[in-house]
Amino acid sequence: QITTVSGNEFLFQSDIDFLILDWFHAIKNAIDRLPKEQRITSRNLEFKLRKSSSIELLNNLDTESKEPKPEHRKSLIFRLNYSASDTNDRNRVKSRLKKFISRRPSLKTLQEKGLIKDQIFGSHLYMVCEHEKSTVPKFVRLCIEAVERRGLDVDGIYRVSGNLATIQKLRFVVNQEEKLNLDDSQWEDIHVVTGALKMFFRELPEPLFPYSSFEQFVEAIKVQDNAIRIKSIRNLVKKLPRPNYDTMKILFEHLQKIAAKESVNLMSTQSLGIVFGPTLLRPEKETGNMAVHMLYQNQIVELMLSEYSKIFGSEED
């Protein structure tokens, strides 16, 4: 989301991470080329004064611009009469709001009383699993089953974006209702289901590959010897918490089925790596190595799909 100096707001959105990265660099370069200090013109100031009689706005404008105010603008400000009683009223309102906010029950308390349902989207993976008494979120299983019933042969499955408004509607339904039927006609577009599944993983407060193991996975994928690289990745996967491991296993097994239909759906392991790499693993703090990290993220997912049986199989395998 971008807000310009003039107050206009623009929202750019895409499920394709490398496209978002291109937008980011293009916008950043455009901003860098702008003058470092942009003054607010007198005309803009006059418009804002006519638009609002807020004393806070006038104070803000006073600090934003050091230009001397024309006489007609000064007279306009002085014509705004703020009495002592107005100030007292505002102080009382502020005081009451502070008391109200401080007395509000916590989210945990509301959830314990059953007034607010536990959310699926945006919650930690282990919390969702604990609530459902499972090691794989029910929503993940339902999405995978729906895609395998009617989406394996769809061109660009997981790469093509579904309607965002419908995806958000599905997200709301998942967070509010116990029962979910993904075969309902309102979810007939399979790209809505895949979009919601990707959104679920993107909104995890900590990604499926925990922050603590991100650098270890990156170092493992850098190993030149393929056998050692696979073994290193396998060892890291085996150390993951149970919900992470079980969810990862069922997801990668599913994505392997997608890749097996590459001749029909045009989704290779490389394509799936590009789509899911930044969604499933990312560093806790972004650095200047975003493009390099993205390359390794894609390669890790691609390797785990190509060598699924060696990484997730039993020791004997």
C-alpha positions as CSV (number, residue, x, y, z in Angstrom):
1,Q,0.0,0.0,0.0
2,I,1.4,3.4,-1.0
3,T,0.2,6.8,0.2
4,T,1.3,9.8,-1.8
5,V,2.1,13.3,-0.5
6,S,-1.2,14.5,-1.9
7,G,-3.1,11.8,0.1
8,N,-3.9,9.4,-2.6
9,E,-3.7,5.7,-1.7
10,F,-2.8,2.8,-4.0
11,L,-2.9,-0.9,-3.3
12,F,-0.7,-3.3,-5.3
13,Q,-1.3,-7.0,-4.8
14,S,-0.1,-10.3,-6.3
15,D,0.4,-13.9,-5.3
16,I,3.6,-14.0,-7.4
17,D,6.5,-13.0,-5.1
18,F,9.1,-12.2,-7.7
19,L,6.6,-9.8,-9.4
20,I,6.0,-8.1,-6.0
21,L,9.8,-7.7,-5.7
22,D,10.0,-6.1,-9.1
23,W,7.3,-3.6,-8.1
24,F,9.1,-2.9,-4.9
25,H,12.4,-2.1,-6.7
26,A,10.6,0.1,-9.3
27,I,8.8,2.1,-6.6
28,K,11.9,2.5,-4.5
29,N,13.9,3.7,-7.5
30,A,11.2,6.2,-8.3
31,I,11.2,7.5,-4.7
32,D,15.0,7.7,-4.6
33,R,14.9,10.0,-7.7
34,L,12.5,12.5,-6.0
35,P,13.9,15.6,-4.3
36,K,14.8,14.9,-0.6
37,E,12.5,17.6,0.8
38,Q,9.2,18.5,-0.7
39,R,7.5,21.6,0.6
40,I,3.7,21.9,0.9
41,T,2.6,24.8,-1.3
42,S,0.5,27.7,0.0
43,R,-2.3,26.5,-2.2
44,N,-2.3,23.1,-0.5
45,L,-2.2,24.7,2.9
46,E,-5.2,26.9,2.1
47,F,-7.2,23.9,0.8
48,K,-6.4,22.0,4.0
49,L,-7.5,24.9,6.2
50,R,-10.8,25.3,4.3
51,K,-11.3,21.5,4.5
52,S,-11.0,21.2,8.3
53,S,-11.4,23.3,11.4
54,S,-9.3,20.9,13.5
55,I,-6.9,22.5,15.8
56,E,-4.6,19.4,15.5
57,L,-4.5,19.9,11.8
58,L,-3.5,23.5,12.2
59,N,-0.8,22.5,14.6
60,N,0.5,19.9,12.2
61,L,0.6,22.3,9.3
62,D,2.5,24.8,11.5
63,T,5.3,22.3,12.1
64,E,5.3,21.1,8.5
65,S,6.0,24.5,6.9
66,K,8.3,27.2,8.1
67,E,7.0,29.7,5.4
68,P,5.5,32.9,6.8
69,K,1.7,32.8,6.6
70,P,-0.1,35.3,4.4
71,E,-2.4,37.7,6.2
72,H,-5.6,36.1,5.0
73,R,-4.5,32.7,6.3
74,K,-3.5,34.2,9.7
75,S,-6.9,35.9,10.0
76,L,-8.6,32.5,9.2
77,I,-6.7,30.8,12.0
78,F,-7.5,33.5,14.5
79,R,-11.2,33.4,13.6
80,L,-11.3,29.8,14.9
81,N,-12.4,30.2,18.5
82,Y,-11.5,27.5,21.0
83,S,-12.8,28.1,24.4
84,A,-11.4,26.7,27.7
85,S,-14.6,24.6,28.0
86,D,-13.9,22.9,24.6
87,T,-10.4,22.0,25.9
88,N,-11.9,20.5,29.1
89,D,-14.4,18.5,27.1
90,R,-11.7,17.0,24.9
91,N,-9.6,16.2,28.0
92,R,-12.6,14.4,29.5
93,V,-13.2,12.4,26.4
94,K,-9.5,11.4,26.2
95,S,-9.6,10.3,29.9
96,R,-12.7,8.2,29.4
97,L,-11.3,6.5,26.3
98,K,-8.1,5.7,28.2
99,K,-10.1,4.1,31.0
100,F,-12.2,2.2,28.6
101,I,-9.2,0.8,26.7
102,S,-7.4,-0.1,29.9
103,R,-10.4,-2.0,31.2
104,R,-11.0,-4.0,28.1
105,P,-10.6,-7.8,28.6
106,S,-7.7,-9.4,26.8
107,L,-8.2,-11.4,23.6
108,K,-7.3,-14.6,25.6
109,T,-10.0,-13.8,28.2
110,L,-12.6,-13.3,25.5
111,Q,-11.6,-16.6,23.8
112,E,-11.8,-18.5,27.1
113,K,-15.3,-17.1,27.7
114,G,-16.3,-18.2,24.2
115,L,-17.1,-14.7,23.1
116,I,-14.4,-14.8,20.3
117,K,-13.6,-17.9,18.4
118,D,-10.0,-19.0,17.9
119,Q,-8.9,-17.8,14.5
120,I,-7.4,-20.2,11.9
121,F,-5.8,-17.6,9.7
122,G,-3.1,-15.6,11.4
123,S,-2.6,-18.0,14.3
124,H,0.5,-19.9,15.1
125,L,0.5,-23.4,13.6
126,Y,0.9,-25.2,16.9
127,M,-2.0,-23.2,18.4
128,V,-4.3,-24.2,15.5
129,C,-3.2,-27.9,15.9
130,E,-3.6,-27.8,19.7
131,H,-7.1,-26.4,19.4
132,E,-8.1,-29.0,16.8
133,K,-6.2,-31.8,18.7
134,S,-4.3,-32.8,15.5
135,T,-0.9,-32.2,14.0
136,V,-2.1,-30.9,10.6
137,P,-4.7,-28.1,10.4
138,K,-8.1,-29.3,9.2
139,F,-8.3,-26.5,6.7
140,V,-5.0,-27.6,5.1
141,R,-6.3,-31.1,4.7
142,L,-9.6,-29.9,3.2
143,C,-7.9,-27.7,0.6
144,I,-5.5,-30.5,-0.4
145,E,-8.4,-32.9,-0.8
146,A,-10.4,-30.4,-2.9
147,V,-7.5,-29.7,-5.2
148,E,-6.7,-33.4,-5.7
149,R,-10.4,-34.0,-6.5
150,R,-10.8,-31.3,-9.1
151,G,-7.6,-29.4,-9.7
152,L,-4.7,-31.6,-10.6
153,D,-5.2,-31.1,-14.3
154,V,-5.9,-27.4,-14.1
155,D,-3.5,-25.2,-16.1
156,G,-1.3,-23.1,-13.8
157,I,-2.7,-24.6,-10.5
158,Y,-1.2,-22.6,-7.6
159,R,0.4,-20.2,-10.0
160,V,-2.8,-18.5,-11.2
161,S,-4.5,-16.2,-8.7
162,G,-8.1,-16.6,-7.7
163,N,-10.5,-13.7,-7.1
164,L,-9.2,-11.9,-4.0
165,A,-12.7,-10.9,-2.8
166,T,-13.8,-14.5,-2.9
167,I,-10.6,-15.7,-1.2
168,Q,-11.2,-13.1,1.6
169,K,-14.8,-14.4,1.9
170,L,-13.5,-17.9,2.3
171,R,-11.0,-16.8,4.9
172,F,-13.8,-15.2,6.9
173,V,-16.0,-18.3,6.7
174,V,-13.0,-20.5,7.9
175,N,-12.4,-18.2,10.9
176,Q,-16.1,-18.1,11.8
177,E,-17.6,-21.5,11.1
178,E,-16.9,-25.0,12.3
179,K,-18.1,-26.7,9.2
180,L,-16.7,-26.0,5.7
181,N,-17.7,-27.5,2.4
182,L,-15.2,-26.6,-0.3
183,D,-17.4,-28.4,-2.9
184,D,-20.1,-25.6,-2.4
185,S,-20.8,-23.7,-5.6
186,Q,-19.4,-20.5,-4.1
187,W,-15.9,-22.1,-4.0
188,E,-16.2,-23.7,-7.5
189,D,-13.2,-21.8,-8.8
190,I,-10.3,-24.0,-7.6
191,H,-7.9,-21.1,-7.8
192,V,-9.9,-19.6,-4.9
193,V,-9.1,-22.7,-2.8
194,T,-5.4,-22.7,-3.7
195,G,-5.3,-18.9,-3.1
196,A,-6.7,-19.4,0.4
197,L,-4.3,-22.2,1.2
198,K,-1.3,-20.0,0.2
199,M,-2.8,-17.2,2.2
200,F,-3.0,-19.4,5.3
201,F,0.7,-20.2,5.1
202,R,1.6,-16.6,4.3
203,E,-0.3,-15.4,7.4
204,L,1.4,-17.7,9.8
205,P,3.1,-15.5,12.4
206,E,6.1,-17.9,12.1
207,P,6.4,-19.7,8.7
208,L,6.2,-23.5,8.2
209,F,10.0,-23.6,8.2
210,P,10.7,-21.9,11.6
211,Y,12.8,-18.8,11.7
212,S,15.3,-20.6,13.9
213,S,16.1,-23.0,11.1
214,F,16.1,-20.7,8.1
215,E,19.8,-20.1,8.0
216,Q,20.5,-23.8,8.5
217,F,18.3,-24.7,5.5
218,V,20.1,-22.0,3.4
219,E,23.5,-23.3,4.3
220,A,22.4,-26.9,3.5
221,I,21.1,-26.0,0.0
222,K,24.5,-24.4,-0.7
223,V,26.3,-27.7,-0.3
224,Q,27.7,-28.8,-3.7
225,D,27.6,-32.6,-3.1
226,N,24.0,-33.7,-3.9
227,A,24.0,-36.6,-1.5
228,I,25.3,-34.6,1.4
229,R,22.9,-31.8,0.5
230,I,19.9,-34.1,0.6
231,K,21.1,-35.7,3.9
232,S,21.5,-32.2,5.5
233,I,18.0,-31.1,4.5
234,R,16.6,-34.5,5.7
235,N,18.2,-34.1,9.1
236,L,16.9,-30.5,9.5
237,V,13.4,-31.6,8.5
238,K,13.4,-34.5,11.0
239,K,14.2,-32.0,13.8
240,L,11.2,-29.8,13.1
241,P,8.3,-29.6,15.7
242,R,5.6,-32.3,15.1
243,P,3.0,-29.9,13.6
244,N,5.5,-28.4,11.3
245,Y,6.9,-31.8,10.1
246,D,3.5,-33.4,9.6
247,T,2.0,-30.4,7.8
248,M,5.1,-30.1,5.7
249,K,5.0,-33.8,4.8
250,I,1.3,-33.8,3.7
251,L,1.8,-30.5,1.8
252,F,4.9,-31.7,-0.1
253,E,3.3,-35.1,-0.9
254,H,0.4,-33.1,-2.4
255,L,2.7,-30.8,-4.4
256,Q,4.5,-33.8,-5.7
257,K,1.2,-35.0,-7.2
258,I,0.8,-31.6,-8.8
259,A,4.3,-31.8,-10.3
260,A,3.6,-35.4,-11.6
261,K,0.9,-33.8,-13.8
262,E,3.3,-31.2,-15.3
263,S,2.5,-32.2,-18.9
264,V,-1.2,-31.1,-18.3
265,N,-1.1,-28.4,-15.6
266,L,2.4,-27.0,-16.7
267,M,3.5,-26.8,-13.0
268,S,7.0,-28.3,-12.7
269,T,8.9,-28.6,-9.4
270,Q,10.8,-25.5,-10.4
271,S,7.5,-23.6,-10.9
272,L,6.1,-24.8,-7.5
273,G,9.4,-23.8,-5.9
274,I,9.0,-20.2,-7.2
275,V,5.4,-20.1,-5.9
276,F,5.9,-21.7,-2.5
277,G,9.5,-20.9,-1.6
278,P,8.9,-17.4,-0.1
279,T,5.6,-18.5,1.3
280,L,6.9,-21.4,3.4
281,L,10.3,-20.1,4.5
282,R,11.6,-16.6,5.1
283,P,14.1,-14.9,7.4
284,E,12.8,-13.3,10.6
285,K,14.3,-10.0,9.6
286,E,14.6,-9.0,5.9
287,T,18.0,-7.8,4.9
288,G,19.5,-6.5,1.7
289,N,19.9,-10.1,0.5
290,M,16.2,-10.5,-0.3
291,A,16.8,-11.5,-4.0
292,V,19.5,-14.0,-2.9
293,H,17.3,-15.5,-0.2
294,M,14.4,-15.9,-2.6
295,L,16.7,-17.9,-4.9
296,Y,17.6,-20.3,-2.0
297,Q,14.0,-20.5,-0.8
298,N,12.9,-21.6,-4.3
299,Q,15.8,-24.1,-4.5
300,I,15.0,-25.7,-1.1
301,V,11.3,-26.3,-2.0
302,E,12.3,-27.6,-5.5
303,L,14.9,-30.1,-3.9
304,M,12.4,-31.3,-1.3
305,L,9.9,-32.0,-4.0
306,S,12.4,-33.8,-6.3
307,E,13.8,-35.8,-3.4
308,Y,10.6,-36.3,-1.4
309,S,11.0,-40.0,-0.7
310,K,14.6,-39.6,0.5
311,I,13.8,-36.6,2.7
312,F,10.5,-37.8,4.2
313,G,11.0,-41.6,3.9
314,S,12.0,-43.9,6.7
315,E,15.7,-44.5,7.6
316,E,15.7,-47.7,5.6
317,D,14.6,-45.9,2.5
